[in-house]
């Protein structure tokens, strides 16, 4: 589990959870899109609390304990452009249904519990912060 300024590699995150006992590895990639709620987005910037990586690790460890499955996640911070990966999360399980369900829950928990904030920059020159209520 990491918070990084580097380009994210889904294959590395998947490799962290793979094993011969698992028939399914689900990898989620959160991609910077060019719009939000009808507004054209030109770029994003992610900022993180100094202890965000500890929050992310704790979130992943709790989910792994609850599910009994291996999982991993990396969140990018800093300036990102359209098409960049902002989040990669992976879960391995014996069967696909469980892997999909746990991965979806992991992404939601990360979004809610990890103090990482997104500043959206719009093509009209305005910007807004998203996620400032995380961990409040």
MARKEGU-912296 format. One line per field, with one value per atom (N, C-alpha, C): x, z, y; residue in three letters; atom name. Coordinates in nm, 4 decimals, always signed. Layout:
X: [X,...] $
Z: [Z,...] $
Y: [Y,...] $
residu: [ALA,...] $
atome: [CA,...] $
This chain:
X: [+0.0842,+0.0000,+0.0896,+0.0549,+0.1408,+0.0631,+0.1135,+0.0722,+0.1959,+0.1813,+0.2980,+0.2801,+0.3893,+0.3889,+0.4241,+0.4601,+0.5019,+0.3822,+0.4006,+0.2996,+0.2678,+0.1400,+0.0975,+0.1026,+0.1394,+0.1507,+0.0538,-0.0583,-0.1557,-0.0963,-0.0010,+0.0585,+0.1321,+0.1985,+0.2682,+0.1701,+0.0593,-0.0404,-0.1045,-0.1357,-0.1927,-0.0952,+0.0324,+0.1332,+0.1433,+0.1096,+0.1165,+0.0103,-0.0939,-0.2024,-0.2162,-0.1517,-0.1673,-0.1137,-0.1722,-0.1251,-0.1908,-0.1317,-0.1850,-0.3214,-0.3592,-0.4889,-0.6033,-0.5714,-0.6729,-0.7032,-0.8311,-0.8756,-0.9158,-0.9184,-0.9595,-0.8715,-0.8275,-0.7612,-0.8349,-0.8987,-0.9704,-0.8847,-0.8622,-0.7839,-0.8728,-0.8839,-0.9578,-0.8566,-0.8809,-0.7990,-0.8905,-0.8633,-0.9353,-0.8623,-0.9274,-0.8668,-0.9201,-0.8330,-0.8757,-0.9573,-1.0819,-1.1702,-1.1791,-1.2336,-1.2360,-1.3629,-1.4442,-1.5675,-1.6099,-1.6899,-1.7518,-1.8787,-1.9896,-2.1196,-2.1462,-2.1191,-2.1498,-2.0474,-1.9387,-1.8355,-1.7108,-1.6455,-1.5234,-1.4066,-1.3388,-1.2233,-1.0972,-1.0005,-0.8746,-0.7617,-0.7664,-0.6609,-0.7078,-0.6342,-0.6595,-0.5295,-0.5452,-0.4306,-0.4758,-0.4025,-0.4339,-0.3349,-0.3880,-0.3077,-0.3422,-0.2445,-0.2661,-0.2195,-0.2869,-0.2437,-0.1073,-0.0197,+0.1133,+0.1078,+0.0009,-0.0122,-0.1087,-0.1359,-0.2320,-0.1925,-0.0632,-0.0194,-0.0523,-0.0422,-0.0796,-0.2299,-0.3103,-0.4548,-0.4860,-0.4171,-0.4392,-0.4007,-0.2875,-0.2438,-0.3432,-0.3886,-0.4853,-0.6162,-0.6610,-0.7831,-0.7686,-0.6574,-0.6338,-0.6203,-0.5503,-0.5340,-0.6680,-0.7526,-0.8845,-0.9694,-0.9680,-1.0456,-0.9925,-0.8624,-0.8039,-0.8425,-0.8378,-0.8776,-1.0249,-1.1103,-1.2542,-1.2865,-1.2210,-1.2540,-1.1726,-1.0562,-0.9668,-0.8933,-0.8944,-0.8344,-0.7161,-0.6193,-0.5101,-0.5579,-0.5143,-0.5492,-0.4400,-0.4379,-0.3362,-0.3946,-0.3383,-0.3835,-0.2713,-0.2691,-0.1753,-0.2544,-0.2353,-0.3028,-0.1972,-0.2199,-0.1254,-0.1621,-0.0621,-0.0818,+0.0000,-0.0327,+0.0340,-0.0515,+0.0052,-0.0719,-0.0902,-0.2127,-0.2452,-0.3191,-0.3051,-0.3749,-0.4789,-0.5623,-0.6669,-0.6026,-0.6591,-0.6087,-0.5106,-0.4551,-0.3638,-0.4399,-0.3686,-0.4264,-0.4097,-0.5206,-0.5174,-0.5160,-0.5776,-0.5887,-0.5835,-0.5061,-0.5082,-0.5305,-0.6312,-0.6618,-0.6771,-0.6320,-0.6407,-0.6811,-0.7607,-0.8038,-0.7979,-0.7467,-0.7442,-0.8364,-0.9032,-0.9959,-1.0046,-1.0529,-1.0707,-1.1690,-1.2700,-1.3741,-1.3987,-1.4451,-1.4573,-1.5599,-1.6737,-1.7782,-1.7267,-1.6565,-1.6026,-1.4949,-1.4096,-1.3043,-1.3639,-1.4665,-1.5316,-1.5946,-1.6674,-1.7370,-1.6391,-1.5331,-1.4359,-1.3604,-1.3286,-1.2587,-1.3466,-1.4740,-1.5652,-1.5741,-1.5835,-1.5893,-1.4576,-1.3465,-1.2167,-1.2068,-1.2458,-1.2392,-1.3275,-1.4461,-1.5340,-1.4734,-1.4144,-1.3524,-1.2336,-1.1533,-1.0400,-1.0910,-1.1913,-1.2471,-1.3002,-1.3595,-1.4215,-1.3228,-1.2292,-1.1486,-1.0066,-0.9540,-0.8144,-0.8103,-0.7354,-0.7340,-0.6509,-0.7122,-0.6562,-0.7631,-0.7237,-0.8194,-0.7877,-0.8922,-0.8790,-0.9199,-0.8342,-0.8679,-0.8892,-1.0113,-1.0439,-1.0233,-0.9557,-0.9380,-1.0252,-1.1095,-1.2040,-1.1512,-1.1993,-1.1539,-1.1879,-1.2879,-1.3237,-1.2316,-1.1302,-1.0345,-1.0657,-1.1845,-1.2212,-1.1721,-1.1731,-1.1365,-1.2196,-1.2235,-1.2929,-1.2250,-1.2316,-1.1775,-1.2875,-1.2509,-1.3440,-1.2850,-1.3678,-1.3211,-1.2635,-1.2897,-1.2338,-1.2942,-1.4049,-1.4676,-1.4138,-1.3179,-1.2616,-1.1959,-1.2232,-1.1670,-1.2074,-1.3198,-1.3621,-1.4543] $
Z: [+0.0000,+0.0000,+0.0000,-0.0888,-0.1000,-0.1521,-0.1191,-0.1789,-0.2537,-0.3820,-0.4665,-0.5615,-0.5937,-0.6968,-0.8332,-0.8357,-0.9586,-1.0355,-1.1646,-1.2480,-1.1906,-1.1846,-1.1251,-1.2268,-1.1796,-1.2637,-1.2131,-1.2816,-1.2376,-1.2262,-1.3109,-1.3057,-1.1736,-1.1225,-0.9942,-0.8792,-0.8839,-0.7779,-0.7841,-0.9027,-0.9184,-0.8687,-0.9004,-0.8595,-0.7075,-0.6375,-0.4917,-0.4278,-0.5025,-0.4446,-0.5090,-0.6217,-0.6946,-0.6151,-0.6409,-0.5799,-0.6465,-0.6360,-0.7048,-0.6531,-0.5350,-0.4787,-0.5266,-0.6009,-0.6446,-0.7926,-0.8224,-0.9604,-1.0195,-0.9367,-0.9840,-0.9210,-1.0031,-0.9563,-1.0230,-0.9413,-0.9924,-0.9663,-1.0719,-1.0615,-1.1035,-1.0158,-1.0449,-1.0758,-1.1841,-1.2128,-1.2188,-1.1338,-1.1347,-1.2275,-1.3342,-1.4409,-1.4369,-1.4552,-1.4605,-1.5880,-1.5710,-1.6864,-1.7216,-1.8378,-1.8896,-1.8552,-1.7638,-1.7267,-1.5858,-1.5245,-1.3961,-1.3834,-1.3674,-1.3495,-1.4558,-1.5810,-1.6922,-1.7203,-1.6454,-1.6656,-1.7236,-1.8154,-1.8780,-1.7810,-1.7523,-1.6629,-1.7476,-1.7116,-1.7862,-1.7150,-1.5810,-1.5038,-1.3594,-1.2852,-1.1420,-1.0659,-0.9387,-0.8478,-0.7196,-0.6767,-0.5518,-0.4454,-0.3278,-0.2109,-0.1022,-0.0192,+0.0838,+0.2201,+0.3219,+0.4597,+0.4750,+0.5594,+0.5763,+0.6166,+0.6802,+0.7229,+0.6349,+0.5143,+0.4259,+0.3960,+0.3800,+0.3511,+0.4670,+0.5903,+0.7066,+0.7067,+0.6715,+0.6607,+0.5538,+0.4399,+0.3307,+0.3728,+0.4383,+0.4859,+0.5854,+0.6777,+0.7775,+0.7112,+0.6150,+0.5414,+0.4717,+0.4047,+0.3336,+0.4306,+0.5400,+0.6386,+0.6990,+0.7314,+0.7868,+0.6876,+0.5619,+0.4589,+0.4376,+0.4417,+0.4245,+0.5403,+0.6612,+0.7784,+0.7698,+0.7339,+0.7237,+0.6149,+0.5019,+0.3878,+0.3830,+0.4471,+0.4388,+0.3062,+0.2301,+0.0968,+0.0917,+0.0052,-0.0146,-0.1002,-0.0651,-0.1437,-0.1326,-0.2291,-0.2336,-0.3033,-0.2723,-0.3363,-0.3350,-0.4406,-0.4511,-0.5018,-0.4368,-0.4776,-0.5180,-0.6287,-0.6765,-0.6209,-0.5980,-0.5565,-0.6487,-0.6440,-0.7296,-0.8505,-0.9472,-1.0666,-1.1597,-1.2089,-1.3035,-1.4220,-1.5360,-1.6558,-1.6965,-1.7903,-1.8388,-1.8862,-1.8402,-1.8777,-1.7792,-1.6883,-1.5873,-1.4887,-1.4281,-1.3236,-1.1890,-1.1167,-0.9846,-0.8738,-0.8982,-0.7980,-0.8677,-0.8106,-0.8541,-0.7299,-0.7344,-0.6246,-0.6821,-0.6078,-0.6549,-0.5400,-0.5745,-0.4795,-0.5497,-0.4793,-0.5320,-0.4481,-0.5135,-0.4453,-0.5255,-0.4614,-0.5353,-0.6518,-0.6354,-0.7370,-0.7644,-0.8842,-0.9293,-0.8526,-0.8156,-0.7501,-0.6218,-0.5426,-0.4173,-0.4443,-0.5433,-0.5751,-0.6205,-0.7061,-0.7512,-0.6337,-0.5483,-0.4366,-0.3396,-0.3044,-0.2091,-0.2713,-0.3986,-0.4637,-0.4664,-0.4971,-0.4978,-0.3592,-0.2567,-0.1201,-0.0817,-0.1218,-0.0921,-0.1518,-0.2761,-0.3420,-0.2673,-0.2268,-0.1525,-0.0185,+0.0503,+0.1798,+0.1631,+0.0609,+0.0368,+0.0121,-0.0726,-0.1051,+0.0200,+0.1102,+0.2295,+0.3444,+0.3638,+0.4860,+0.4736,+0.3533,+0.3376,+0.3055,+0.3851,+0.3669,+0.2460,+0.1304,+0.0042,-0.0604,-0.1041,-0.1572,-0.3015,-0.3774,-0.5207,-0.5545,-0.6294,-0.6841,-0.8343,-0.8768,-1.0187,-1.0829,-1.1937,-1.2717,-1.3960,-1.4144,-1.5255,-1.6421,-1.7604,-1.8805,-1.8800,-1.7993,-1.7934,-1.6998,-1.6432,-1.5572,-1.4083,-1.3728,-1.2326,-1.1815,-1.0490,-0.9892,-0.8636,-0.8177,-0.6931,-0.6257,-0.4918,-0.4121,-0.3873,-0.3951,-0.3736,-0.2659,-0.1735,-0.0745,+0.0506,+0.0740,+0.1929,+0.3225,+0.3127,+0.4332,+0.4704,+0.3943,+0.4276,+0.5651,+0.6460,+0.7799,+0.8744,+0.8470,+0.9392,+1.0440] $
Y: [-0.1164,+0.0000,+0.1239,+0.2168,+0.3338,+0.4532,+0.5697,+0.6957,+0.7426,+0.7722,+0.7948,+0.9114,+0.9762,+1.0794,+1.0202,+0.8932,+0.8256,+0.7698,+0.7468,+0.6831,+0.5453,+0.5107,+0.3839,+0.2709,+0.1513,+0.0329,-0.0745,-0.0956,-0.1967,-0.3368,-0.3715,-0.5053,-0.5281,-0.4259,-0.4392,-0.4578,-0.3866,-0.3987,-0.5372,-0.5847,-0.7196,-0.8259,-0.8103,-0.9082,-0.9191,-0.8122,-0.8129,-0.9019,-0.9382,-1.0186,-1.1560,-1.1794,-1.3054,-1.4233,-1.5396,-1.6631,-1.7813,-1.8996,-2.0176,-2.0630,-2.0181,-2.0564,-1.9675,-1.8625,-1.7666,-1.7835,-1.7985,-1.8098,-1.6768,-1.5721,-1.4404,-1.3330,-1.2413,-1.1196,-1.0046,-0.9226,-0.8063,-0.6836,-0.6063,-0.4839,-0.3673,-0.2694,-0.1467,-0.0376,+0.0345,+0.1525,+0.2743,+0.3694,+0.4960,+0.5909,+0.6307,+0.7096,+0.8530,+0.9502,+1.0903,+1.1094,+1.1500,+1.1701,+1.3188,+1.3479,+1.4853,+1.5621,+1.5091,+1.5785,+1.5385,+1.6220,+1.5910,+1.6740,+1.6058,+1.6701,+1.7760,+1.7383,+1.8269,+1.9361,+1.9376,+2.0393,+1.9745,+2.0438,+1.9942,+2.0097,+1.8992,+1.8977,+1.8977,+1.9826,+1.9872,+1.9137,+1.9053,+1.8389,+1.8217,+1.7410,+1.7213,+1.7376,+1.7657,+1.7666,+1.6993,+1.5980,+1.5300,+1.5735,+1.6063,+1.6385,+1.5377,+1.5072,+1.4057,+1.4553,+1.4093,+1.4295,+1.3624,+1.4157,+1.3542,+1.2061,+1.1629,+1.0235,+0.9444,+0.9936,+0.9265,+0.7823,+0.7573,+0.6206,+0.5264,+0.5748,+0.4930,+0.4657,+0.5662,+0.5462,+0.4419,+0.4516,+0.3574,+0.2156,+0.2005,+0.0689,+0.0103,+0.0925,+0.0459,+0.0031,+0.0807,+0.0486,-0.0874,-0.1074,-0.2335,-0.3503,-0.3303,-0.4371,-0.4774,-0.3794,-0.4093,-0.4874,-0.4445,-0.5147,-0.6565,-0.6731,-0.8056,-0.8971,-0.8426,-0.9212,-0.9607,-0.8666,-0.8932,-0.9954,-0.9844,-1.0694,-1.1984,-1.1979,-1.3119,-1.3201,-1.2107,-1.2091,-1.1136,-1.1416,-1.0459,-0.9293,-0.8111,-0.6934,-0.5898,-0.5004,-0.3957,-0.2743,-0.1585,-0.0350,+0.0677,+0.1474,+0.2592,+0.3787,+0.4937,+0.6171,+0.7177,+0.7828,+0.8834,+1.0204,+1.1030,+1.2416,+1.3315,+1.4595,+1.5560,+1.5875,+1.6574,+1.6946,+1.5752,+1.5586,+1.4524,+1.5129,+1.4493,+1.4943,+1.3907,+1.4273,+1.3389,+1.2079,+1.0961,+0.9645,+0.9041,+0.9851,+0.9315,+0.8438,+0.7476,+0.6641,+0.7337,+0.7474,+0.8099,+0.7055,+0.5898,+0.4842,+0.3495,+0.2583,+0.1191,+0.0344,-0.0513,-0.1423,-0.2825,-0.3824,-0.5206,-0.6123,-0.7127,-0.8151,-0.9497,-1.0508,-1.1861,-1.2730,-1.3667,-1.4576,-1.5872,-1.6930,-1.8171,-1.8028,-1.7150,-1.6987,-1.5509,-1.5192,-1.3803,-1.2976,-1.3541,-1.2742,-1.2104,-1.2881,-1.2360,-1.1302,-1.1537,-1.0576,-0.9244,-0.9300,-0.8068,-0.7318,-0.8041,-0.7396,-0.6746,-0.7448,-0.6904,-0.5732,-0.5818,-0.4706,-0.3452,-0.3616,-0.2467,-0.1835,-0.2653,-0.2135,-0.1458,-0.2026,-0.1427,-0.0024,+0.0133,+0.1443,+0.2452,+0.2041,+0.2947,+0.3347,+0.2400,+0.2721,+0.3655,+0.3417,+0.4311,+0.5726,+0.5842,+0.7161,+0.7867,+0.7101,+0.7677,+0.7884,+0.6946,+0.6925,+0.7465,+0.7563,+0.7981,+0.9476,+1.0236,+1.1696,+1.2144,+1.1969,+1.2442,+1.3302,+1.4490,+1.5451,+1.5776,+1.5966,+1.6204,+1.7631,+1.8304,+1.9623,+1.9446,+1.9693,+1.9604,+2.0967,+2.0960,+2.2187,+2.2064,+2.3060,+2.3043,+2.3865,+2.3536,+2.4224,+2.5716,+2.6117,+2.7531,+2.8331,+2.7664,+2.8344,+2.8240,+2.7806,+2.7647,+2.6297,+2.6137,+2.4858,+2.4650,+2.3386,+2.3079,+2.1900,+2.1874,+2.0779,+1.9765,+1.8497,+1.7386,+1.6496,+1.6011,+1.5065,+1.5687,+1.6953,+1.7600,+1.7074,+1.6325,+1.5785,+1.4404,+1.3851,+1.2554,+1.2615,+1.1641,+1.1496,+1.2616,+1.3253,+1.4312,+1.3759] $
residu: [UNK,UNK,UNK,UNK,UNK,UNK,UNK,UNK,UNK,UNK,UNK,UNK,UNK,UNK,UNK,UNK,UNK,UNK,UNK,UNK,UNK,UNK,UNK,UNK,UNK,UNK,UNK,UNK,UNK,UNK,UNK,UNK,UNK,UNK,UNK,UNK,UNK,UNK,UNK,UNK,UNK,UNK,UNK,UNK,UNK,UNK,UNK,UNK,UNK,UNK,UNK,UNK,UNK,UNK,UNK,UNK,UNK,UNK,UNK,UNK,UNK,UNK,UNK,UNK,UNK,UNK,UNK,UNK,UNK,UNK,UNK,UNK,UNK,UNK,UNK,UNK,UNK,UNK,UNK,UNK,UNK,UNK,UNK,UNK,UNK,UNK,UNK,UNK,UNK,UNK,UNK,UNK,UNK,UNK,UNK,UNK,UNK,UNK,UNK,UNK,UNK,UNK,UNK,UNK,UNK,UNK,UNK,UNK,UNK,UNK,UNK,UNK,UNK,UNK,UNK,UNK,UNK,UNK,UNK,UNK,UNK,UNK,UNK,UNK,UNK,UNK,UNK,UNK,UNK,UNK,UNK,UNK,UNK,UNK,UNK,UNK,UNK,UNK,UNK,UNK,UNK,UNK,UNK,UNK,UNK,UNK,UNK,UNK,UNK,UNK,UNK,UNK,UNK,UNK,UNK,UNK,UNK,UNK,UNK,UNK,UNK,UNK,UNK,UNK,UNK,UNK,UNK,UNK,UNK,UNK,UNK,UNK,UNK,UNK,UNK,UNK,UNK,UNK,UNK,UNK,UNK,UNK,UNK,UNK,UNK,UNK,UNK,UNK,UNK,UNK,UNK,UNK,UNK,UNK,UNK,UNK,UNK,UNK,UNK,UNK,UNK,UNK,UNK,UNK,UNK,UNK,UNK,UNK,UNK,UNK,UNK,UNK,UNK,UNK,UNK,UNK,UNK,UNK,UNK,UNK,UNK,UNK,UNK,UNK,UNK,UNK,UNK,UNK,UNK,UNK,UNK,UNK,UNK,UNK,UNK,UNK,UNK,UNK,UNK,UNK,UNK,UNK,UNK,UNK,UNK,UNK,UNK,UNK,UNK,UNK,UNK,UNK,UNK,UNK,UNK,UNK,UNK,UNK,UNK,UNK,UNK,UNK,UNK,UNK,UNK,UNK,UNK,UNK,UNK,UNK,UNK,UNK,UNK,UNK,UNK,UNK,UNK,UNK,UNK,UNK,UNK,UNK,UNK,UNK,UNK,UNK,UNK,UNK,UNK,UNK,UNK,UNK,UNK,UNK,UNK,UNK,UNK,UNK,UNK,UNK,UNK,UNK,UNK,UNK,UNK,UNK,UNK,UNK,UNK,UNK,UNK,UNK,UNK,UNK,UNK,UNK,UNK,UNK,UNK,UNK,UNK,UNK,UNK,UNK,UNK,UNK,UNK,UNK,UNK,UNK,UNK,UNK,UNK,UNK,UNK,UNK,UNK,UNK,UNK,UNK,UNK,UNK,UNK,UNK,UNK,UNK,UNK,UNK,UNK,UNK,UNK,UNK,UNK,UNK,UNK,UNK,UNK,UNK,UNK,UNK,UNK,UNK,UNK,UNK,UNK,UNK,UNK,UNK,UNK,UNK,UNK,UNK,UNK,UNK,UNK,UNK,UNK,UNK,UNK,UNK,UNK,UNK,UNK,UNK,UNK,UNK,UNK,UNK,UNK,UNK,UNK,UNK,UNK,UNK,UNK,UNK,UNK,UNK,UNK,UNK,UNK,UNK,UNK,UNK,UNK,UNK,UNK,UNK] $
atome: [N,CA,C,N,CA,C,N,CA,C,N,CA,C,N,CA,C,N,CA,C,N,CA,C,N,CA,C,N,CA,C,N,CA,C,N,CA,C,N,CA,C,N,CA,C,N,CA,C,N,CA,C,N,CA,C,N,CA,C,N,CA,C,N,CA,C,N,CA,C,N,CA,C,N,CA,C,N,CA,C,N,CA,C,N,CA,C,N,CA,C,N,CA,C,N,CA,C,N,CA,C,N,CA,C,N,CA,C,N,CA,C,N,CA,C,N,CA,C,N,CA,C,N,CA,C,N,CA,C,N,CA,C,N,CA,C,N,CA,C,N,CA,C,N,CA,C,N,CA,C,N,CA,C,N,CA,C,N,CA,C,N,CA,C,N,CA,C,N,CA,C,N,CA,C,N,CA,C,N,CA,C,N,CA,C,N,CA,C,N,CA,C,N,CA,C,N,CA,C,N,CA,C,N,CA,C,N,CA,C,N,CA,C,N,CA,C,N,CA,C,N,CA,C,N,CA,C,N,CA,C,N,CA,C,N,CA,C,N,CA,C,N,CA,C,N,CA,C,N,CA,C,N,CA,C,N,CA,C,N,CA,C,N,CA,C,N,CA,C,N,CA,C,N,CA,C,N,CA,C,N,CA,C,N,CA,C,N,CA,C,N,CA,C,N,CA,C,N,CA,C,N,CA,C,N,CA,C,N,CA,C,N,CA,C,N,CA,C,N,CA,C,N,CA,C,N,CA,C,N,CA,C,N,CA,C,N,CA,C,N,CA,C,N,CA,C,N,CA,C,N,CA,C,N,CA,C,N,CA,C,N,CA,C,N,CA,C,N,CA,C,N,CA,C,N,CA,C,N,CA,C,N,CA,C,N,CA,C,N,CA,C,N,CA,C,N,CA,C,N,CA,C,N,CA,C,N,CA,C,N,CA,C,N,CA,C,N,CA,C,N,CA,C,N,CA,C,N,CA,C,N,CA,C,N,CA,C,N,CA,C,N,CA,C,N,CA,C,N,CA,C,N,CA,C,N,CA,C,N,CA,C,N,CA,C,N,CA,C,N,CA,C,N,CA,C] $
